[in-house]
Amino acid sequence: MVQRIVLGLWVLALAIAVPIGLNIGSVQSDKPTDRLPADAESTRVAELMATVPGGEGDQAFVVYHRAAGITDRDRELAARQRHTLPAEYESGGPPVVSADGTTLMYGVSNQNPAEDEQVTGEFVDALRQQVAGAPEGLTVEVTGPAAIGADVDAVFEGIDETLMLVTTVVVALLLIVTYRSPFLWLLPLLAVGASALASMAAVYGLARATGMTISTQSFSIMIVLVFGAGTDYAMLLVARYREQLPRHAAATAAMRTALRGVGPAILAAGGTVVLGLLCLLAARMNDISGLGLVGAIGIGCTLLAMLTLLPALLLVAGRKVFWPRVPRFGALPASGGRVWGRAARVLLTRPARSAVGSALALGALALGVLTMGGELGETDQFTSTPESVRGYATLGAAFPQQGGRPLTVAAPTGQADRVATVAGSVPGVSAVRPDRSGPEWTLLEVQPAAAPDTPAEEETVRELRAALDAEGHPGLVGGPGAERIDTADAAARDNWVVLPLALAVVLLVLVGLLRAVLAPLMIVGTVLLCFAAALGLGALAFDLLFGFAGTAATLPALGFVFGIALGIDYSIFLVSRVRDDLPRLGTAAAAGRAVAVTGPVIASAGVVLAATFAVLMTMPFVSIFEIGFVVAAGVLLQTLVVQPALVAPLLVLGRRRMWWPGGREPAEPLPETRLPEKMSS
């Protein structure tokens, strides 16, 4: 009866949540200024730009390139296409030919006062249709700020639905393979799907109430986190429930026992993830702090679904949902996995050798961090190169003297001339031009000589800011180049603040859960080593395998928080089982039993979680791809290497010391050097 009431309440909640959650796209934004701290200089410039009249338009460049040189027919084609543009489009002047004669370009702008993304997309699409059908040997590309923005929006279009679909299919296939049952896989998937829909509604409501902006990266990570962690918790509950069914005539009694056994571990693991994610609120980067809150909401909804909805679904379905391997009352309990039982004997017979060998292997992978590339530039963010980025590269090569990306300097209108003079005297600045002016602020366009996303451009921006500060002029420097610097500075600060904070919080939680000192320190140390190995493996893969130009500035902070929070989950599951059997069996036998019994479940859960994060690698943005790779690699290392080959051997080596002051050995434990041949559950 209780389970039917629970199902009814969930149906009612989802009937309310689904229409609300489907509006999540209306509160999503991926503008750079939405990601940066509110007090960043480039953010303040962007806000001032909105207050200065004029300039509310989209700007693009049409680039014609022929390697052998632009011909007269090419010039005629460009002139004809330029003159037949719609009347509402404004030309930026006559076409300009590069010094080497290979490239011709002209600018086009369109009024867009509301900065409507749909208007920008239609403008760029119209331009591309206008210049389509170039003759052989001539490439025509539309680039510029509007084109890059339109390509970004095109990539994000429909990405939420695609991500949900791909993640659902991946989880469903893995559950079918794991359970080998035509019915059982559907119940965890329904519970996880319900938690995802509830999370979307809760996040949308929070965003509407607080004005918080949700980035596509935050939403994408929340979805895979809910599916991955939710499936993990579901698999642990189903495994313990299945283990108890042969021992109880009533399924409700088996479920109560299962919840008493695994429920605290699931709550502890989920609570640790929530607290770890909430540490991200200390970040200055808005998208990082927002992800912390969004992820915590997702895990909270997931815990609620796994501990209420999933048990109700399992009880309503009955024992037959496990068909064809139905666990009947009185049958022999399932034994631990044979493969994992043998692995336990091999790894724990000589625990020192196992621990040292696995630690050295992880340390070797961690050395890959030394090869980590620099920060990604604006044109490096795509996994495949869109037309706007190709055109940008063509412009930079053909017009090196104008290859720099313009900066925007905001100055009080009364001091604009003096600020322009100071800016023009900075080394690396090739030109300073007035943009537009208002009663209080005037905007200047400052052209660096250096190419975009280069150390020389960064040096120019920093010297420009230093020169304005030294002269006492209240000029503010913004634009894409300045935004990149502000992002790097904020991310570096977040790495030094968020990482130690998350580490301290998780350590304190473990000390409270285990009521011990050495075991929590050991667990945190192994998770740190695993994170370093995953990051090192990622750095090598990004450079040698995928050929990325660099790594996202936020990767260390995000990878660390997810790595430690999720990695701790598996340690909690393993160590909780060891602690349950410790008084009866002794440390060595309890550790061997834990590896044999929990190994199959932890490994399966790890593969599912890694696969869900690997779904992020299908996203067309390098920063999201990199997070998916590092977290997936870290989860696999945690479940397949760290838990059986490092944590369990260290527990055996530490024995009673690991559990001080709350642990104890039995009065007459089994011999520490002998592991049972069969480890039943």
JOPE-V127518 format. One record per residue. PSI is psi in degrees with one decimal (* if undefined). OMEGA is omega in radians with two decimals (* if undefined). D_CENTER is the distance of its C-alpha to the mean C-alpha in Angstrom with 2 decimals. Layout:
PSI/OMEGA/D_CENTER
PSI/OMEGA/D_CENTER
This chain:
-43.5/-3.12/40.95
-42.0/-3.10/38.12
-32.3/3.12/35.56
-34.5/3.07/36.88
-41.9/3.12/36.57
-44.6/3.12/32.93
-41.2/3.13/32.28
-42.0/3.12/34.20
-39.7/3.12/32.22
-39.4/3.10/28.90
-43.1/3.12/30.41
-44.4/-3.14/31.55
-41.2/-3.13/28.21
-32.6/3.09/26.39
-30.7/3.09/29.19
-39.2/-3.00/28.34
-37.9/-3.02/24.54
-50.9/3.13/24.09
-32.0/3.14/25.82
-48.0/-3.07/23.96
-27.6/-3.13/20.43
-11.8/3.10/21.14
11.4/-3.05/21.41
-29.7/-3.13/17.75
-24.8/-3.10/17.70
-15.2/3.12/20.37
13.8/3.11/18.30
141.2/3.10/15.35
145.1/-3.13/15.63
27.5/3.07/13.99
141.2/3.14/16.92
-37.1/-3.11/16.53
-16.9/3.02/18.85
-23.7/-3.11/16.77
-32.8/-3.02/14.02
158.1/3.05/16.72
149.8/-3.10/18.84
-28.2/-3.10/21.90
6.5/3.08/24.28
145.0/-3.06/22.94
-40.9/-3.13/25.84
-31.2/3.08/24.17
-42.3/3.13/23.10
-37.5/3.09/26.73
-43.9/3.14/28.00
-39.0/3.11/25.96
-39.3/3.12/27.45
-35.2/-3.14/30.90
-32.7/-3.13/30.70
-17.2/-3.11/30.57
-11.8/-3.11/33.85
127.1/-3.09/35.80
150.6/3.11/37.72
171.4/3.05/37.18
3.7/-3.10/34.38
65.4/-3.09/32.61
173.9/3.10/32.22
136.9/3.14/30.23
134.7/3.12/31.15
163.3/3.10/30.95
135.5/3.05/32.83
122.9/-3.00/34.57
123.1/3.07/34.93
130.9/-3.09/37.65
130.8/3.01/37.78
121.6/-3.05/40.40
-34.8/-3.11/40.47
-3.3/-3.13/44.29
140.3/3.13/44.61
130.2/-3.13/44.61
171.5/3.09/47.81
-37.2/3.12/50.06
-34.2/3.07/48.93
-41.9/3.12/45.30
-42.4/3.13/46.40
-41.7/3.12/48.29
-45.3/3.14/45.33
-42.8/-3.14/43.05
-41.2/-3.13/45.78
-44.2/-3.13/46.38
-35.6/3.14/42.75
-39.5/-3.08/42.39
-15.3/-3.13/45.55
12.9/3.07/44.66
153.2/3.09/41.40
149.2/-3.03/41.44
-27.9/-3.10/43.52
-11.4/3.12/40.75
138.7/-3.12/38.85
132.8/3.12/40.00
143.2/-3.13/40.56
24.4/-3.11/39.67
174.3/-3.11/42.93
158.9/3.10/44.59
146.1/3.14/42.78
133.9/3.14/42.38
138.8/-3.13/42.93
161.9/-3.10/41.47
-33.5/-3.13/43.92
-1.3/3.05/43.66
9.9/-3.09/44.37
-14.7/-2.98/41.43
139.7/3.08/39.31
138.8/-3.13/40.17
154.4/2.97/37.99
156.6/-3.11/38.45
152.4/3.09/36.38
137.7/3.12/36.09
161.8/-3.11/34.98
138.2/3.13/34.85
132.7/3.12/35.20
70.6/-3.02/32.18
-36.0/-3.09/32.90
0.4/-3.08/30.20
43.3/-3.12/27.51
125.0/-3.11/26.97
-33.1/3.12/24.23
-40.6/3.09/26.44
-41.6/3.11/29.38
-45.6/-3.14/27.47
-41.4/3.12/26.48
-37.6/3.11/30.09
-48.4/-3.12/31.43
-40.5/3.11/29.48
-41.6/3.13/30.30
-41.7/3.10/33.94
-45.6/-3.10/34.08
-36.4/3.06/32.73
-36.0/-3.12/35.23
-36.8/-3.04/37.97
12.2/-3.14/37.52
160.7/3.08/36.82
43.3/3.13/39.33
147.5/3.10/39.89
166.0/-3.09/42.75
136.5/3.12/42.28
-11.1/-3.14/41.16
127.2/3.04/39.73
137.4/3.11/36.02
122.8/-3.07/35.18
140.8/3.07/31.71
122.2/-3.11/30.53
-163.6/-3.09/28.19
175.3/-3.08/27.80
-44.2/-3.11/25.57
-39.4/-3.11/26.22
-41.7/3.11/25.56
-43.8/3.10/22.20
-40.6/3.14/21.23
-38.1/3.11/22.67
-37.5/3.08/20.83
-46.1/-3.13/17.45
-37.1/3.13/18.66
-37.6/3.12/19.99
-40.0/-3.10/16.75
-17.6/-3.08/15.10
122.6/3.12/18.32
7.6/-3.05/18.12
-31.9/-3.13/14.46
-47.6/-3.12/14.12
-40.8/3.13/17.13
-43.8/-3.13/16.21
-45.2/3.13/12.91
-43.6/-3.09/14.98
-48.6/-3.11/17.78
-43.4/-3.14/16.16
-43.4/3.13/14.37
-44.2/-3.14/17.76
-43.3/-3.14/19.72
-47.9/-3.13/17.82
-42.1/-3.14/18.20
-45.8/-3.14/21.78
-42.0/-3.13/22.80
-37.2/3.10/21.62
-38.6/3.10/23.42
-44.9/3.13/26.50
-39.2/-3.10/26.64
-47.4/-3.03/26.18
-22.8/-3.11/28.78
43.2/3.12/31.09
139.2/-3.12/32.27
-9.3/-3.05/32.61
-39.5/-2.96/31.93
-38.3/-3.08/29.99
-27.1/-3.04/26.55
-32.0/-3.06/26.83
-49.8/3.05/27.01
-37.0/-3.13/23.65
-39.7/3.09/22.07
-42.6/-3.14/23.98
-42.0/3.13/22.93
-42.2/3.10/19.20
-39.6/3.10/19.68
-40.9/3.12/21.64
-34.5/3.11/19.06
-43.6/3.13/16.45
-40.3/3.10/19.20
-38.3/3.12/20.19
-43.7/3.14/16.73
-43.3/-3.14/16.65
-42.1/-3.13/20.17
-41.9/3.14/19.59
-42.1/3.11/16.70
-45.0/3.13/18.91
-40.6/3.12/21.86
-42.4/-3.13/20.28
-40.8/3.13/19.18
-35.3/-3.09/22.69
-33.3/-3.03/24.38
-12.4/-3.07/22.72
9.0/3.14/21.84
137.9/3.12/18.19
132.6/3.12/16.10
122.8/3.09/12.97
159.4/3.09/10.71
-36.0/3.11/9.67
-45.0/-3.14/5.98
-44.7/-3.13/6.77
-42.9/-3.12/8.94
-45.7/-3.12/7.15
-37.6/3.11/4.82
-42.7/-3.10/8.29
-48.3/-3.12/10.21
-30.4/3.09/9.07
-44.3/3.13/9.26
-46.6/-3.13/12.64
-44.0/-3.09/13.86
-54.2/-3.13/13.05
-40.2/3.13/14.29
-42.3/3.10/16.99
-38.5/3.06/18.30
-52.5/-3.10/18.48
-37.9/3.13/20.54
-42.5/-3.12/22.58
-37.5/3.11/23.52
-42.0/3.13/24.70
-45.3/-3.13/26.76
-41.1/3.14/28.23
-45.0/-3.14/29.19
-37.2/3.09/30.99
-44.3/3.12/32.61
-35.8/3.12/33.86
-33.1/-3.07/35.19
-20.4/-3.07/37.20
-41.6/3.11/38.67
-15.5/-3.07/41.51
-7.2/-3.09/42.50
134.4/3.11/42.88
-33.9/-3.13/45.08
132.8/-3.14/43.08
-32.1/3.14/39.44
-37.4/3.10/38.90
-39.3/3.10/40.13
-38.9/3.14/37.81
-40.4/3.11/34.83
-43.4/3.12/35.96
-41.9/3.14/36.26
-42.8/3.14/32.86
-37.4/3.08/31.22
-33.9/-3.10/33.22
-46.6/-3.01/32.12
-16.7/-3.12/28.40
-48.4/3.11/27.66
-38.2/3.13/27.65
-40.4/3.12/25.30
-43.8/3.11/22.81
-41.5/3.13/23.24
-43.8/-3.13/22.89
-47.7/3.13/19.72
-40.1/3.10/18.12
-37.5/3.09/19.62
-41.8/3.11/18.22
-43.7/-3.14/14.61
-47.8/-3.13/15.56
-39.0/3.09/17.23
-41.6/3.13/14.52
-37.2/-3.14/12.05
-20.9/3.05/15.06
-23.9/3.12/15.42
-17.0/3.10/12.64
-18.9/3.11/15.39
-5.8/-3.12/17.21
148.4/3.07/14.94
-31.0/3.11/16.75
124.5/-3.06/13.91
-38.6/-3.11/13.98
-29.4/3.10/10.46
-47.3/3.12/9.44
-37.6/3.09/12.47
-38.3/3.11/11.98
-36.9/3.12/8.67
-45.8/-3.13/10.88
-42.8/3.14/13.58
-45.5/3.14/11.89
-39.9/3.13/10.35
-40.0/3.08/13.80
-43.5/3.14/15.58
-44.6/3.14/13.90
-37.1/3.09/14.89
-46.1/3.10/18.23
-35.1/3.14/19.01
-44.6/3.11/18.11
-42.7/3.14/20.51
-43.5/-3.12/23.13
-40.9/-3.08/23.00
-27.9/-3.09/23.13
-3.4/3.09/26.04
-57.0/-3.06/28.02
-47.7/-3.10/27.36
-46.5/3.07/26.91
-39.2/3.12/30.07
-42.7/3.12/31.99
-43.0/-3.13/31.05
-40.7/-3.12/32.08
-39.6/3.11/35.35
-37.6/-3.13/36.27
-29.8/3.12/35.69
-177.2/-3.08/37.84
-30.2/-3.03/38.27
-13.3/3.13/38.73
-18.7/3.13/35.04
-1.1/-3.12/34.80
137.6/0.25/37.31
-0.8/-3.14/38.44
75.8/-3.07/38.04
122.7/3.11/39.16
107.2/-3.07/39.42
151.6/-3.12/42.96
131.8/3.12/44.58
-11.2/3.11/46.55
160.3/3.11/44.90
137.1/3.12/43.95
148.3/3.14/40.48
139.2/3.13/37.88
162.5/3.08/37.74
157.3/-3.11/34.80
134.4/-3.12/33.44
-42.6/-3.14/35.97
-45.0/-3.12/33.50
-29.0/3.04/31.76
-43.5/3.09/35.22
-39.7/3.12/36.32
-39.4/3.12/33.16
-42.7/-3.14/33.88
-40.8/-3.13/37.42
-45.5/-3.03/36.51
-32.7/-3.01/33.80
-7.9/3.03/35.66
-38.4/3.05/39.18
76.3/-3.01/38.34
-34.1/-3.13/35.39
-43.6/3.14/35.76
-41.4/3.14/35.50
-45.0/-3.10/32.41
-46.0/-3.11/30.64
-43.4/-3.12/31.66
-45.2/-3.14/30.84
-37.6/3.13/27.29
-40.4/3.11/26.67
-40.2/3.13/28.09
-43.8/3.11/25.99
-38.9/3.11/22.72
-37.4/3.11/24.16
-41.5/3.10/24.98
-36.3/-3.11/21.44
-24.8/3.13/20.31
-18.1/3.10/22.73
-19.0/3.10/20.47
-28.4/-3.12/18.65
-19.2/-3.14/21.87
4.2/-3.07/21.13
132.0/-3.10/17.81
176.1/3.13/18.29
-175.2/-3.07/18.33
147.1/3.10/16.01
139.8/3.05/15.23
175.7/-3.10/17.88
-39.6/-3.10/18.10
2.0/3.13/19.50
3.6/-2.98/17.18
-13.7/-3.11/14.04
141.9/3.06/15.21
-26.8/3.00/15.20
148.5/-2.98/18.74
113.6/3.10/21.12
171.9/-3.08/22.27
-39.6/-3.10/25.79
-37.1/3.14/25.04
-40.0/3.09/23.56
-42.9/3.13/26.52
-36.3/3.11/28.92
-41.5/3.12/27.54
-38.5/3.11/28.16
-43.6/3.11/31.62
-45.1/-3.11/32.48
-37.6/-3.13/31.52
-34.6/-3.06/33.68
-30.6/-3.12/36.58
67.0/-3.06/36.76
-30.4/3.14/35.77
-17.6/3.10/37.70
20.8/-3.05/35.56
-10.3/-3.14/32.34
156.4/3.13/30.74
124.9/-3.06/28.35
141.9/3.00/30.24
156.4/3.08/29.47
122.7/3.09/30.56
124.1/3.09/32.76
126.9/-3.12/33.78
147.2/3.01/37.19
136.6/-3.02/39.72
-37.8/-3.13/42.11
-18.6/-3.11/45.09
13.3/-3.04/43.58
-41.3/-3.11/41.86
-42.5/3.14/44.54
-39.6/3.11/44.33
-39.5/3.12/40.53
-38.3/3.12/40.87
-44.9/3.12/43.44
-43.8/-3.13/41.30
-40.4/-3.13/38.29
-20.8/-3.13/40.57
-4.8/-3.11/41.84
129.9/3.07/38.48
137.8/-3.12/38.31
-10.2/3.09/35.83
120.8/-3.08/36.42
-25.0/-3.11/38.35
150.1/3.04/39.08
124.4/-3.10/38.92
143.1/3.04/39.63
140.2/3.13/40.01
-75.8/3.09/37.58
162.1/-3.01/38.64
149.3/3.08/40.18
-178.0/-3.12/40.52
-34.1/-3.05/42.82
-36.5/-3.04/40.58
145.5/3.06/38.06
139.2/3.14/38.38
133.7/3.09/35.65
142.0/3.04/36.24
117.3/-3.11/34.63
123.9/-3.07/34.37
110.7/3.03/34.06
151.4/3.08/32.84
-25.6/-3.06/34.48
153.7/3.10/31.46
155.3/-3.12/29.02
149.8/3.01/25.59
34.9/3.09/22.74
158.8/3.06/25.33
-33.4/3.14/26.50
-39.0/3.09/29.68
-43.3/3.12/28.01
-41.5/3.13/26.22
-40.1/3.13/29.63
-44.4/-3.14/31.31
-44.7/-3.11/29.02
-38.8/3.12/29.48
-35.8/3.10/33.23
-44.4/3.11/33.55
-40.7/-3.14/32.07
-40.1/-3.13/34.27
-41.2/3.13/37.33
-37.6/3.10/36.93
-41.8/-3.10/36.50
-35.7/-3.14/39.49
-7.9/-3.14/41.70
16.3/3.14/40.85
134.3/-3.10/39.79
47.8/3.10/37.13
138.1/-3.13/35.30
136.2/-3.07/31.53
124.0/3.12/29.51
-164.8/-3.07/26.64
170.6/-3.07/25.33
-41.9/-3.14/22.42
-40.3/3.10/23.61
-36.4/3.10/23.85
-37.6/3.13/20.46
-41.3/3.13/18.96
-44.3/3.13/21.01
-35.5/3.08/20.16
-46.6/-3.14/16.40
-42.2/-3.13/17.13
-44.5/-3.14/19.53
-39.6/3.14/17.40
-39.2/3.11/14.46
-42.5/3.10/17.22
-41.3/-3.13/18.68
-36.8/3.12/15.53
-38.4/-3.11/15.28
-20.2/-3.11/18.90
-50.3/-3.01/18.70
-42.8/-3.07/15.55
-52.2/3.09/15.71
-36.0/3.14/19.41
-47.3/3.13/19.16
-39.9/3.13/16.63
-45.0/-3.13/18.84
-42.3/-3.13/21.96
-47.0/-3.12/20.89
-40.4/3.13/19.92
-44.4/3.13/23.15
-39.6/3.11/25.25
-44.2/-3.13/23.95
-40.9/3.10/24.84
-42.1/3.11/28.21
-39.4/-3.11/28.94
-45.2/-3.04/27.98
-13.0/-3.10/29.81
43.8/-3.14/32.56
172.9/-3.10/32.61
-52.0/-3.03/31.76
-41.0/-3.13/31.54
-46.8/3.08/29.43
-41.0/3.11/26.52
-41.4/3.12/26.79
-43.7/-3.12/26.85
-47.0/3.14/23.80
-39.4/3.11/21.71
-41.9/3.13/23.15
-36.7/3.12/22.21
-40.3/3.08/18.57
-44.2/3.13/18.53
-40.2/3.12/20.22
-41.3/3.11/17.85
-44.1/3.12/14.80
-39.6/3.13/16.95
-42.2/3.13/17.90
-41.5/3.13/14.45
-40.4/3.10/13.60
-41.9/3.09/17.10
-40.4/3.11/16.84
-43.8/-3.14/13.76
-42.8/3.12/15.79
-43.2/-3.11/18.73
-41.0/-3.13/17.13
-34.9/-3.10/15.55
-51.8/-2.98/19.04
-33.9/-3.04/21.46
-46.5/-3.05/20.02
-17.7/3.09/17.80
32.1/3.11/19.51
151.5/-3.09/16.73
-14.4/-3.12/18.30
-163.0/3.12/16.04
151.5/3.13/12.69
140.5/-3.12/10.41
-27.7/-3.09/12.05
-0.6/-3.07/9.16
-47.2/-3.13/8.01
-45.3/-3.11/10.76
-47.9/-3.12/10.23
-45.4/3.14/6.68
-38.6/-3.12/7.75
-48.4/-3.09/11.01
-45.9/3.12/10.49
-38.0/-3.13/8.75
-47.2/-3.08/11.26
-40.2/-3.11/14.18
-45.8/-3.13/13.73
-36.0/3.12/13.33
-36.8/3.11/15.73
-33.0/3.13/18.22
-51.9/-3.05/18.39
-34.8/3.07/20.10
-38.8/3.10/22.33
-43.5/-3.14/23.41
-44.8/-3.12/24.34
-49.1/-3.06/26.32
-34.1/3.10/27.95
-39.1/3.12/28.91
-40.2/3.09/30.80
-45.2/-3.09/32.47
-35.0/3.11/33.54
-40.0/-3.05/35.00
-5.4/-3.04/37.25
-49.0/-3.10/37.96
-26.5/-3.07/41.24
-35.1/-2.99/42.64
-26.8/-2.97/41.68
163.9/-2.98/40.92
-49.5/-3.04/37.83
-49.2/-3.13/38.13
-37.9/3.11/38.98
-40.3/3.11/36.41
-41.4/3.11/33.65
-42.3/3.10/34.96
-41.1/-3.13/35.14
-43.1/3.12/31.59
-42.6/-3.10/30.24
-40.7/-3.04/32.46
-45.0/-3.10/31.71
-17.3/-3.10/28.03
-51.2/-3.14/27.10
-40.6/-3.11/27.09
-46.3/-3.14/25.10
-42.1/3.13/22.49
-44.7/3.12/22.23
-43.9/3.13/21.97
-39.6/3.12/19.35
-40.7/3.12/17.31
-41.3/3.12/17.75
-46.7/-3.13/16.69
-41.8/3.11/13.47
-39.8/-3.14/12.75
-37.9/3.13/13.80
-39.9/3.08/11.62
-29.6/3.08/8.38
-20.6/3.06/10.47
-31.1/3.10/10.79
-21.4/3.14/7.62
-8.7/3.02/10.03
-10.2/3.12/12.42
146.6/-3.02/10.70
12.5/-3.13/12.93
134.2/-3.04/10.76
-41.9/-3.09/10.54
-41.8/3.12/7.65
-40.5/3.10/5.32
-46.1/-3.08/7.89
-40.6/3.10/7.84
-44.9/3.12/4.65
-42.2/-3.11/6.14
-49.3/-3.06/9.41
-44.2/-3.13/9.40
-42.2/3.12/8.41
-44.3/3.11/10.79
-41.8/3.14/13.32
-40.2/3.14/13.32
-43.2/3.12/13.97
-42.0/3.09/16.71
-39.4/-3.14/18.26
-47.9/-3.00/18.34
-34.0/-3.04/20.07
-20.3/-3.09/22.29
-56.8/-2.96/23.25
-49.6/-3.06/22.61
-55.2/-3.08/23.97
-32.3/-2.98/27.11
-7.1/-3.14/27.91
-53.8/-3.10/27.05
-52.5/-3.11/26.75
-47.5/3.08/29.72
-37.7/3.12/31.99
-34.8/3.07/31.35
-41.9/3.12/32.32
-43.0/-3.13/35.49
-37.6/-3.10/36.29
-27.1/-3.13/35.84
-130.0/-3.01/37.74
-30.8/-3.11/39.04
-32.2/-3.14/37.64
-30.1/-2.99/34.07
4.3/3.11/35.05
136.7/0.08/37.18
3.8/-3.00/38.25
-7.0/-3.05/37.44
162.2/3.10/37.83
150.0/3.03/41.01
157.6/3.06/42.41
164.4/-3.12/44.91
-42.4/3.12/48.59
78.4/-3.08/49.12
161.9/2.99/45.81
153.5/-3.14/45.67
132.1/-3.06/46.19
-26.6/-3.06/43.09
-3.2/-3.09/43.56
121.7/3.11/44.01
140.7/-3.13/41.28
143.3/-3.11/42.45
-38.2/3.10/42.79
132.1/-3.09/41.29
95.1/-3.12/38.74
160.0/-3.14/38.95
*/*/36.46
